């Protein structure tokens, strides 16, 4: 399985060019499958900083947040 930062919020901020959900550019999203694990890791390392620059945040609960919430409930948390 290929590691991905995708959270199924696929919309790109016109100002920054970064996806609101994951922080990747359209080009990076398109090339993701063909990248080496090292290339993907290098991009993933800068995504948190990129996401700080987008104009708006996702309004709905993301898949990653939902899974974490459900996991916490199953663990008694």
N, C-alpha and C positions, 0 to 999 in steps of 0.2 A: 504494500500500500504506500502510495506517495504522500508524504506529509504536505499539508496545505493549510494556509491561514484562512481559507474561505469560511465565512459564516453565513453564506446564502443571503447576503445583503449586497446585491450586485448592482451598484449604481455609482457612477464616477462623478466626483466633484469637478465642475468645470474650471474652477479657479486653480486647483492644485494638480488635477489630473490623476488623483488617487481615488481608489474605490473607497466609499464610505465604510464598507464593512471590513475589508482586510488591509487596505492601504497600498495595494499593488497598483501599478499602471496597467492600462489596457494591453500594452505590449508584453509586460511581464505575465499577465494572466494568460494571454494567448500562447506564450512560449513555455509556460510552467511545466507541462508534461515532458517536454524535451530537454529541460535543464538537468544538470547533474545535481546530486544531493548537496554538494558544496555551494553551487550557485544559488539553490533555493534557500539554504541556510543563511547565506550572506544577505539575501534580500529580506528574509524573515527577521534578521537582527535589527534592521532599520525601520520596520513597520510600526512599532509603537510610537516612534518620533514622528513619523509621517501622519499617523492618525490624529496626532495633536494639532495638525495644521488644517484639517478639513473643516469646511464651513458648518456642517451639521453632523449630528450623530444619528445612528439608526433609531427610529422611534419604536420599533417592535422588539420583542424579546428575540434574541438571536438563538440559533440552534445550540451554539456552544453554551450560552447562559442557561438555556432550558435544561440541557443535559447535566450541567453542573448542579442546578437546583434539584433536579430529580435524583441525582446521585446522592446529594446531601440528605434528602428526605428518606431515601432507602437506607442510609447509614444511621438514621435516627437524629440527623442534624437539622 
